Amino acid sequence: MMATFRFCPKCGTLASADARTCGRCGAKLPAPARAAPEAIPNPNRVILTWAVYIVAAIGGFLLLGVVFVLALTYLFR
């Protein structure tokens, strides 16, 4: 999102973003700052993130299975 206004470096008056000179003192205004380009997600990082989720889910199910088996063996001795 671009700024709608900026300040004159000489007198500090508020100027519109498309103004080239200050309306009060006539000083030349610096060029408006460009917006930073949006970051493009790294596909390898996205794949790695999903891989971590999948491994965590599988590990969770395995742990749940081990706990279930241990509980059954304890209950039915």
Backbone as JSON, one array per atom type, in Angstrom:
{
  "sequence": "MMATFRFCPKCGTLASADARTCGRCGAKLPAPARAAPEAIPNPNRVILTWAVYIVAAIGGFLLLGVVFVLALTYLFR",
  "N": [[0.86, -1.17, 0.0], [0.7, 2.12, -0.94], [1.88, 5.28, 0.29], [-0.25, 8.06, 0.78], [0.37, 10.68, 1.19], [3.25, 12.83, 1.59], [6.13, 14.47, 3.1], [7.56, 17.74, 2.76], [11.03, 18.15, 2.37], [12.3, 20.55, 2.98], [10.59, 22.52, 4.22], [8.75, 21.03, 5.64], [6.08, 20.8, 5.07], [3.02, 19.14, 4.37], [2.59, 17.17, 1.52], [0.99, 16.01, -1.47], [1.19, 12.62, -2.73], [1.71, 12.5, -5.46], [2.77, 14.97, -6.1], [5.31, 17.14, -7.41], [6.7, 19.33, -6.62], [6.92, 21.37, -3.66], [3.99, 22.84, -2.38], [4.04, 25.05, -0.75], [6.72, 26.16, -0.32], [7.96, 25.69, -2.71], [10.05, 23.96, -3.12], [11.83, 21.24, -4.63], [10.47, 18.04, -4.5], [11.56, 14.89, -3.2], [11.75, 11.81, -5.08], [8.99, 9.57, -4.82], [9.06, 6.83, -2.52], [9.58, 3.51, -3.61], [7.4, 0.7, -3.47], [8.21, -2.26, -1.74], [8.87, -5.31, -3.44], [6.59, -8.07, -3.34], [7.28, -10.91, -1.39], [8.19, -13.95, -2.85], [7.16, -17.15, -2.2], [9.43, -19.73, -1.34], [9.47, -22.68, -3.12], [10.72, -25.04, -2.27], [10.87, -24.71, 0.47], [8.18, -24.69, 1.13], [7.45, -27.32, 0.46], [9.08, -28.69, 2.24], [7.97, -27.83, 4.65], [5.42, -29.05, 4.55], [6.26, -31.69, 4.5], [7.32, -31.95, 7.06], [4.97, -31.66, 8.56], [3.6, -33.98, 7.75], [5.33, -36.04, 8.57], [5.27, -35.56, 11.32], [2.57, -36.08, 11.84], [2.4, -38.83, 11.18], [4.23, -39.84, 13.04], [2.86, -39.15, 15.37], [0.55, -40.76, 15.16], [1.78, -43.28, 15.28], [2.87, -43.22, 17.86], [0.52, -43.0, 19.31], [-0.59, -45.48, 18.7], [1.28, -47.2, 19.95], [0.93, -46.47, 22.64], [-1.73, -47.29, 22.93], [-1.53, -50.08, 22.53], [0.15, -50.74, 24.7], [-1.57, -50.0, 26.79], [-3.65, -51.84, 26.43], [-2.27, -54.27, 26.87], [-1.64, -53.91, 29.54], [-4.15, -53.79, 30.74], [-5.28, -56.3, 30.16], [-3.87, -58.46, 31.45]],
  "CA": [[0.0, 0.0, 0.0], [1.51, 3.32, -1.08], [1.48, 6.42, 1.11], [-1.03, 9.04, 0.03], [1.01, 11.97, 1.39], [4.64, 12.85, 2.06], [6.5, 15.76, 3.65], [8.6, 18.51, 2.09], [12.25, 18.08, 3.18], [12.77, 21.88, 3.32], [9.74, 23.23, 5.18], [7.97, 20.08, 6.42], [4.67, 20.85, 4.7], [2.45, 17.92, 3.83], [2.35, 17.26, 0.08], [0.39, 14.78, -1.99], [2.18, 11.66, -3.2], [2.05, 12.74, -6.86], [3.32, 16.32, -6.28], [6.74, 17.18, -7.72], [7.26, 20.44, -5.85], [6.15, 21.75, -2.48], [3.03, 23.91, -2.65], [4.3, 26.2, 0.11], [8.01, 26.82, -0.54], [8.39, 25.45, -4.08], [11.21, 23.06, -3.18], [11.61, 20.01, -5.36], [10.25, 16.92, -3.59], [12.24, 13.67, -3.64], [10.88, 10.81, -5.72], [8.34, 8.73, -3.81], [9.69, 5.52, -2.32], [8.89, 2.39, -4.25], [6.98, -0.38, -2.58], [9.04, -3.47, -1.86], [8.13, -6.39, -4.1], [6.13, -9.1, -2.42], [8.16, -12.08, -1.35], [7.68, -15.15, -3.49], [7.54, -18.26, -1.33], [10.36, -20.72, -1.88], [8.73, -23.94, -3.2], [11.38, -26.07, -1.47], [10.5, -24.5, 1.86], [6.78, -25.11, 1.27], [7.45, -28.78, 0.45], [9.69, -29.11, 3.5], [6.99, -27.6, 5.71], [4.42, -30.11, 4.48], [6.92, -32.94, 4.88], [7.4, -31.95, 8.52], [3.62, -31.93, 9.06], [3.26, -35.38, 7.47], [6.14, -36.87, 9.47], [4.74, -35.37, 12.68], [1.29, -36.8, 11.93], [2.7, -40.27, 11.21], [4.83, -40.1, 14.35], [1.8, -39.05, 16.36], [-0.27, -41.96, 15.07], [2.56, -44.41, 15.79], [2.92, -43.08, 19.31], [-0.82, -43.32, 19.81], [-0.72, -46.93, 18.6], [2.11, -47.81, 21.0], [0.23, -46.24, 23.91], [-2.93, -48.12, 22.91], [-1.09, -51.47, 22.74], [0.59, -50.85, 26.09], [-2.74, -49.93, 27.66], [-4.35, -53.11, 26.31], [-1.51, -55.32, 27.55], [-1.72, -53.69, 30.98], [-5.5, -54.09, 31.2], [-5.64, -57.7, 29.97], [-2.79, -59.35, 31.88]],
  "C": [[0.9, 1.23, 0.0], [0.97, 4.42, -0.17], [0.76, 7.43, 0.23], [-0.36, 10.41, 0.11], [2.47, 11.77, 1.77], [4.97, 14.27, 2.48], [7.61, 16.41, 2.83], [9.86, 18.47, 2.95], [12.74, 19.45, 3.63], [11.92, 22.54, 4.41], [8.84, 22.31, 6.01], [6.49, 20.07, 6.11], [4.25, 19.51, 4.09], [2.15, 18.11, 2.35], [1.74, 15.95, -0.39], [1.49, 13.89, -2.59], [2.6, 11.91, -4.65], [2.62, 14.13, -7.14], [4.82, 16.23, -6.54], [7.45, 18.3, -6.97], [6.34, 20.74, -4.67], [5.22, 22.91, -2.82], [3.28, 25.15, -1.82], [5.6, 26.91, -0.25], [8.57, 26.59, -1.96], [9.6, 24.53, -4.22], [10.84, 21.78, -3.93], [11.51, 18.86, -4.35], [11.0, 15.69, -4.11], [11.24, 12.69, -4.25], [10.25, 9.94, -4.63], [9.03, 7.37, -3.72], [8.87, 4.44, -3.0], [8.5, 1.36, -3.21], [7.88, -1.58, -2.81], [8.24, -4.56, -2.55], [7.73, -7.45, -3.09], [7.04, -10.32, -2.52], [7.46, -13.27, -2.01], [8.11, -16.33, -2.63], [8.44, -19.25, -2.06], [9.64, -22.06, -1.93], [9.38, -25.05, -2.38], [11.01, -25.94, 0.0], [9.06, -24.94, 2.1], [6.7, -26.63, 1.33], [8.02, -29.31, 1.77], [8.72, -28.93, 4.66], [5.93, -28.69, 5.72], [5.01, -31.45, 4.86], [7.02, -33.05, 6.4], [6.03, -32.25, 9.12], [3.26, -33.41, 8.89], [4.04, -36.3, 8.41], [5.63, -36.75, 10.91], [3.42, -36.11, 12.85], [1.51, -38.3, 12.01], [3.3, -40.65, 12.56], [3.79, -40.07, 15.46], [0.91, -40.28, 16.36], [0.48, -43.19, 15.58], [2.64, -44.38, 17.31], [1.58, -43.43, 19.94], [-1.05, -44.83, 19.77], [0.07, -47.64, 19.68], [1.43, -47.65, 22.36], [-1.0, -47.13, 24.01], [-2.56, -49.58, 23.19], [-0.62, -51.66, 24.18], [-0.58, -50.82, 27.06], [-3.51, -51.25, 27.6], [-3.6, -54.23, 27.03], [-1.56, -55.14, 29.07], [-3.1, -54.09, 31.51], [-5.82, -55.58, 31.14], [-4.47, -58.63, 30.29], [-3.34, -60.65, 32.34]]
}
